Amino acid sequence: MFTEDLHEKEDVMTTSTPASGDRLLTASEVAELFRVDPKTVTRWARSGKLASIRTPGGQRRFRQAEVQAFLEDESSTESWSEAEPEPDAE
């Protein structure tokens, strides 16, 4: 019986989604999307740049929709900065 309960809890932790229906991503998964180190993602969460949820074990999880919005915002900022060259100082 205990083993069955443990397996049920594992399934809930790996497949559960928050009430909003978004999938939760790990810092490593988010890091792959941005091509950065997972520690950078953790720094973004600590600084408030990217919202995170804490698991009972203290690990961070990130809502997929929020990560996607942040990714789009970052990529639009990069596109804008690349399209607008800074004037030369003479």
C-alpha positions in Angstrom: 0.0 0.0 0.0 2.8 2.5 0.9 4.5 1.8 -2.4 1.3 2.6 -4.3 0.9 5.9 -2.5 4.4 6.8 -3.3 3.9 6.1 -7.0 0.7 8.2 -7.0 2.6 11.1 -5.4 5.4 10.9 -7.9 2.9 11.0 -10.8 1.2 14.0 -9.3 4.5 15.9 -9.0 5.7 15.1 -12.5 2.4 15.7 -14.4 0.6 18.3 -12.3 -0.1 21.7 -13.6 -1.1 24.8 -11.8 -4.8 25.9 -11.7 -4.1 28.1 -14.8 -3.4 24.9 -16.9 0.2 25.9 -17.8 2.9 23.3 -17.8 5.6 23.9 -15.2 9.2 24.0 -16.4 12.4 23.5 -14.5 15.3 26.0 -14.5 17.2 23.7 -16.9 14.3 23.6 -19.3 14.0 27.4 -19.3 17.8 27.7 -19.7 17.7 25.5 -22.8 15.1 27.9 -24.3 17.2 31.0 -23.7 20.5 29.2 -24.3 21.8 30.3 -20.9 23.1 28.5 -17.8 20.3 27.3 -15.3 21.9 29.6 -12.7 21.1 32.6 -14.9 17.5 31.5 -14.8 17.6 31.3 -11.0 19.1 34.8 -10.9 16.3 36.1 -13.0 13.8 34.6 -10.6 15.5 36.0 -7.6 15.6 39.5 -9.1 11.9 39.3 -10.1 12.6 39.4 -13.8 10.9 36.0 -14.2 8.2 34.7 -11.8 8.7 31.3 -10.3 6.9 28.8 -8.0 8.6 26.9 -5.2 8.1 23.2 -4.8 7.8 21.7 -1.3 11.5 20.7 -1.8 12.5 24.3 -2.5 13.1 23.9 -6.2 11.9 26.5 -8.6 9.3 25.9 -11.4 8.3 28.3 -14.1 4.9 28.6 -15.8 5.3 27.9 -19.5 3.1 30.8 -20.5 5.1 33.3 -18.5 8.4 31.9 -19.8 7.0 32.2 -23.4 6.0 35.8 -22.8 9.4 36.6 -21.3 11.1 34.9 -24.3 9.0 36.9 -26.8 9.8 40.1 -24.8 13.5 39.4 -24.8 13.6 38.5 -28.5 11.7 41.7 -29.5 14.1 43.7 -27.4 17.1 42.1 -29.1 15.6 42.6 -32.6 14.9 46.3 -31.8 18.5 46.9 -30.5 20.0 45.2 -33.5 17.8 47.1 -36.0 18.6 50.5 -34.4 22.4 51.2 -34.6 23.7 53.7 -32.1 24.9 57.0 -33.6 28.6 57.4 -33.9 30.2 59.8 -31.4 32.3 62.3 -33.3 
